[in-house]
Amino acid sequence: MRTLFLNTKDLPDFLNNLSKEYSVYVPSKIKGKGLPCDFGFKLPTHDYLWEKLSAVKKEDLAFNDYRSIESLRAFFTRSKEKLVLSDNENKIAVFGVKACDLFCLKIQDFVFSGGEIKDPFYERRRASALLISGDCLSFKEACFCLALEINPYPGEGFDLNFSVLENGFVVDVGSDKGEEAIKASAALFAPATSQALAQREEKRNALARNLSGHLERHKIPSKDVLQEIVKAGYESDIWQAEAEKCVECGACNFVCGTCHCFLLAEDRFGNAHERVRLWDCCSYANFARVAGGANPLKLRYQRVRNRYLKKFDFFPENFAISACAGCGRCIEACPAKIDIRSVLRKLNEEKSLSAR
């Protein structure tokens, strides 16, 4: 892996050069609500949205401290789309991808291109996209990636990765596609010095320590026991208690980077009906209903439970990793304040009590 250095003042020129080949999306800082922290940590509350580079003023370009509100899957599987392949889709470059986003793409890749039948829409978009990731500089109250052994800085899965220093960026080149992107702006880059690499290591370690200290207060169960406690709690009353709060809005599923369920339907476009694909959600009452009317997930608590079983049992059993990146988007999006960390902690405590 080649490691380079880019001066902060040269970032706009690099992104503008990219825009000659790609539709470039960059993070835009916006006001956020933020969750209160019960442990005295002064954590940021602002948020980020991806916007087209052309819509962002040069002076407003921002390096996002942590993940954006939206997950990456919206770039590869649209919330609603006609099932008609087009050669007119633009190649995209997404700047500001975080480690949790890259982890989520492992799940999407497995679902849409990892089997015998591959999704041509997903594969085409995925193959043509340039992913420019970046180290996290801070974290929100809802972030818990480290609890799932995902570092707050990328180690794989990116084309380029940017690590912020005082006067620039250490840039790791992670793919041939990333090399090609560098070539178009070669004059802007220089080899990274050992001093720059040491500074990056210090920043990464400091953030990991702070995040780890924050997560200790939440008492999130170890990643190694998540499958066990979710299976052991299959008949737990916890599901009913959480279901009584759930309003079945689907927010948790739609902001999640690993959720991938969809349904096929027909929609009217002018005088014609065309097949469309829509994101679906296991919170919905009719999610599992079949043509004859039977519904194995008829009750709300069953659907709440199903979401956890899919993430922490089905995927570890069939793919050897949990389908949760610890991004915390679902925690922030839930109007009922259902907290996935709290549910896992309660399941673990319940199992511990039953074992005594």
C-alpha positions in Angstrom: 0.0 0.0 0.0 1.5 3.4 -1.1 1.2 6.2 1.5 1.3 9.9 0.4 0.8 13.3 1.8 -1.6 16.0 0.5 -1.5 19.6 1.8 -4.9 20.9 3.2 -4.9 23.8 0.7 -4.7 21.3 -2.2 -7.8 19.3 -1.3 -10.2 21.4 -3.4 -8.0 21.0 -6.5 -7.8 17.3 -6.0 -11.6 17.0 -5.7 -12.2 19.2 -8.7 -9.8 17.0 -10.7 -11.8 14.0 -9.7 -15.0 15.7 -10.8 -13.9 15.5 -14.4 -14.4 11.8 -14.3 -16.8 11.3 -11.4 -19.9 12.8 -9.8 -18.2 13.7 -6.5 -20.0 13.7 -3.2 -18.6 15.4 -0.2 -19.8 15.8 3.5 -21.6 19.0 4.3 -21.8 20.0 8.0 -25.3 20.6 9.3 -26.9 21.3 12.7 -27.8 18.1 14.5 -29.9 17.1 17.5 -27.5 14.8 19.2 -28.3 12.4 22.0 -27.6 13.4 25.6 -24.6 11.7 27.2 -25.3 10.4 30.8 -21.6 10.0 31.6 -20.3 13.6 31.5 -18.6 13.4 28.1 -18.8 16.6 26.1 -19.6 15.1 22.7 -20.3 16.8 19.4 -23.9 17.1 18.2 -23.6 18.4 14.6 -24.2 16.0 11.7 -23.1 15.6 8.1 -24.9 15.0 4.8 -23.3 14.0 1.5 -23.8 16.6 -1.2 -22.6 17.0 -4.7 -19.3 18.9 -4.8 -20.8 21.3 -7.3 -23.3 22.4 -4.6 -20.7 23.1 -2.0 -18.6 26.3 -1.8 -14.9 25.9 -1.7 -14.7 27.5 1.7 -17.4 25.2 3.1 -15.6 21.9 2.2 -15.4 19.9 5.4 -13.7 16.7 6.5 -16.3 14.9 8.5 -15.3 14.1 12.1 -17.5 10.9 12.0 -20.0 9.1 9.8 -22.8 10.9 8.0 -26.5 10.6 8.7 -27.1 8.5 5.5 -25.5 5.1 5.0 -23.6 4.3 1.9 -26.2 1.7 0.6 -28.3 4.6 -0.8 -25.6 5.0 -3.5 -25.9 1.4 -4.6 -29.5 0.2 -4.0 -32.0 3.1 -4.3 -34.9 3.3 -2.0 -37.2 3.1 -5.0 -36.0 2.4 -8.6 -37.2 1.0 -11.9 -35.7 -2.4 -12.7 -34.3 -1.2 -16.0 -30.5 -1.2 -16.5 -29.2 2.1 -17.9 -25.8 3.0 -19.4 -26.3 6.6 -18.4 -25.5 6.3 -14.7 -22.7 8.5 -13.6 -19.6 7.2 -11.9 -19.5 8.4 -8.4 -16.8 9.3 -5.9 -17.8 9.5 -2.3 -15.4 11.5 0.0 -15.8 11.0 3.8 -16.6 7.3 4.0 -15.9 5.9 7.5 -14.8 2.5 8.7 -18.3 1.6 9.8 -19.6 2.4 6.3 -16.9 0.1 4.7 -17.9 -2.7 7.1 -21.5 -2.3 6.1 -20.5 -2.7 2.5 -19.2 -6.2 3.3 -22.8 -7.2 4.1 -24.2 -5.5 1.0 -21.6 -7.2 -1.2 -22.4 -10.6 0.3 -26.2 -10.1 -0.3 -26.1 -8.6 -3.7 -23.0 -10.0 -5.4 -21.8 -12.9 -3.2 -24.0 -15.7 -4.4 -24.6 -17.5 -7.7 -27.3 -14.9 -8.7 -25.8 -11.4 -8.7 -27.7 -8.1 -8.8 -26.6 -6.3 -12.0 -27.7 -2.9 -10.7 -25.7 -3.2 -7.5 -22.6 -4.7 -9.2 -22.4 -2.0 -11.9 -22.7 0.9 -9.4 -20.3 -0.8 -6.9 -17.7 -1.5 -9.6 -17.7 2.1 -10.9 -17.6 3.9 -7.5 -14.6 5.4 -6.0 -14.6 5.2 -2.2 -12.5 7.8 -0.4 -12.6 7.0 3.3 -11.2 8.9 6.3 -10.2 8.4 9.9 -12.7 9.5 12.5 -11.6 12.6 14.5 -14.4 12.3 17.1 -17.5 10.3 17.9 -21.1 10.8 18.8 -22.9 9.5 21.8 -24.5 6.8 19.7 -21.2 5.5 18.1 -20.1 2.1 19.4 -18.0 0.6 16.6 -15.1 -0.4 19.0 -17.5 -2.6 21.0 -17.8 -4.7 17.8 -14.0 -4.6 17.3 -14.3 -2.2 14.4 -11.7 0.5 14.6 -12.7 4.2 14.1 -10.3 4.3 11.2 -10.3 2.2 8.0 -7.9 -0.6 7.4 -9.3 -2.1 4.2 -12.1 -1.8 1.6 -11.2 1.7 0.5 -9.7 3.1 -2.7 -8.1 6.0 -0.9 -8.0 6.8 2.8 -7.4 10.3 4.3 -6.0 10.8 7.8 -6.0 14.3 9.0 -2.9 16.0 10.4 -2.4 19.7 11.3 -1.5 20.9 7.9 -2.7 18.1 5.6 -3.6 14.5 5.1 -1.8 11.2 5.1 -3.3 9.4 2.1 -3.2 5.6 1.8 -3.8 4.2 -1.7 -5.8 1.0 -1.4 -6.6 -0.1 -5.0 -5.8 0.3 -8.6 -8.7 2.6 -8.9 -7.2 4.8 -6.2 -3.9 4.8 -8.0 -5.6 6.1 -11.1 -7.3 8.9 -9.1 -3.9 9.9 -7.8 -2.3 10.0 -11.2 -4.7 12.8 -12.4 -3.4 15.0 -9.5 0.1 13.6 -9.1 1.7 17.0 -8.7 -0.3 17.7 -5.6 1.0 14.6 -3.7 4.3 13.9 -2.0 5.6 10.8 -0.2 4.5 10.7 3.4 7.2 11.1 6.0 7.8 8.9 9.0 7.0 11.9 11.2 3.6 12.2 9.5 2.9 8.5 10.0 3.8 8.8 13.7 1.5 11.7 14.1 -1.3 9.8 12.5 -0.7 6.8 14.9 -0.9 9.1 17.9 -4.2 10.6 16.8 -5.7 7.2 16.1 -4.6 5.8 19.4 -5.9 8.9 21.3 -9.4 8.6 19.7 -9.6 4.9 20.3 -8.8 5.4 24.0 -11.4 8.1 24.4 -14.1 6.0 22.6 -13.2 3.0 24.6 -13.5 4.9 27.9 -16.9 6.1 26.8 -18.1 2.7 25.8 -17.1 1.2 29.1 -19.9 3.1 30.8 -22.5 1.6 28.4 -21.4 -2.0 29.4 -22.1 -3.4 25.9 -21.6 -7.2 25.8 -18.5 -8.5 24.1 -18.8 -9.2 20.4 -18.0 -12.8 21.1 -21.2 -13.4 23.1 -23.7 -11.5 21.0 -24.9 -14.5 19.1 -25.2 -16.6 22.2 -27.2 -14.0 24.2 -29.6 -13.2 21.4 -30.4 -16.9 20.8 -30.7 -17.6 24.6 -33.1 -14.7 24.9 -35.4 -15.9 22.2 -38.4 -16.2 24.6 -37.3 -13.2 26.7 -39.9 -10.6 27.8 -37.5 -7.9 26.7 -38.8 -8.2 23.1 -42.3 -7.4 24.2 -41.1 -4.5 26.3 -39.2 -3.0 23.4 -42.2 -3.7 21.0 -44.5 -1.6 23.2 -42.3 1.4 22.5 -41.8 0.7 18.7 -44.1 2.7 16.4 -43.2 0.6 13.3 -41.9 3.6 11.4 -39.0 1.7 9.8 -36.4 4.4 10.6 -34.0 2.0 12.1 -34.0 -0.1 9.0 -33.8 2.7 6.5 -30.8 4.4 8.1 -29.0 1.1 8.7 -26.0 0.4 6.4 -26.4 -3.4 6.6 -30.1 -3.7 6.1 -31.0 -4.9 2.6 -34.5 -6.3 2.4 -36.6 -5.2 -0.5 -39.8 -6.0 -2.2 -40.9 -5.9 -5.9 -44.0 -4.1 -7.0 -45.5 -2.4 -10.1 -45.8 1.3 -10.4 -47.4 3.5 -13.0 -45.2 5.7 -15.1 -47.3 7.6 -17.6 -49.5 5.1 -19.4 -47.4 2.1 -18.6 -46.8 -0.1 -15.5 -43.2 -0.9 -14.7 -41.6 -3.2 -12.2 -39.9 -1.3 -9.3 -37.8 -2.3 -6.3 -38.5 -0.7 -2.9 -36.7 -0.9 0.3 -38.6 -3.0 2.8 -38.5 -3.1 6.6 -38.9 -6.0 9.1 -40.7 -3.5 11.4 -43.7 -3.4 9.1 -46.7 -5.6 9.9 -46.8 -7.2 6.5 -43.1 -7.7 6.1 -43.3 -11.5 6.3 -46.9 -12.0 5.1 -47.1 -14.5 2.2 -49.7 -14.6 -0.7 -52.0 -17.0 1.2 -52.2 -14.6 4.1 -50.0 -16.4 6.7 -47.6 -14.3 8.6 -44.9 -15.9 10.7 -44.0 -12.4 12.1 -47.5 -11.3 12.8 -46.8 -9.8 16.3 -44.7 -6.7 16.7 -42.4 -8.3 19.3 -41.6 -11.0 16.8 -40.5 -8.4 14.3 -38.4 -6.6 16.8 -36.7 -9.8 17.8 -36.2 -10.8 14.1 -34.1 -7.7 13.5 -31.7 -8.7 16.3 -31.7 -12.4 15.2 -30.8 -11.4 11.6 -27.9 -9.2 12.7 -26.4 -11.2 15.5 -27.4 -14.8 14.7 -28.1 -15.4 11.0 -25.1 -13.5 9.7 -22.6 -14.9 12.2 -23.9 -18.3 11.5 -23.8 -18.0 7.7 -21.1 -15.3 7.1 -19.0 -15.4 10.2 -19.6 -11.7 11.1 -22.3 -9.7 12.7 -24.5 -7.5 10.5 -24.0 -4.4 12.8 -21.2 -1.9 12.4 -21.9 0.0 15.6 -22.6 3.2 13.7 -25.5 4.1 16.0 -27.6 5.6 13.2 -30.6 3.5 14.4 -30.3 4.8 17.9 -30.5 8.4 16.7 -33.3 7.8 14.2 -35.7 6.0 16.5 -38.5 8.2 17.8 -39.2 5.7 20.5 -35.6 5.9 21.8 -35.0 2.2 21.4 -31.2 1.7 21.9 -29.6 -1.4 20.4 -26.8 -1.2 23.0 -29.3 -1.2 25.9 -31.2 -4.2 24.4 -28.0 -6.2 24.1 -27.0 -5.3 27.6 -30.4 -6.4 29.0 -30.2 -9.7 27.2 -26.7 -10.3 28.6 -27.8 -9.4 32.1 -30.8 -11.7 31.8 -28.7 -14.6 30.6 -26.2 -14.0 33.4 -29.0 -14.1 36.0 -30.5 -17.3 34.6 -27.1 -19.0 34.8 -26.8 -18.5 38.5 
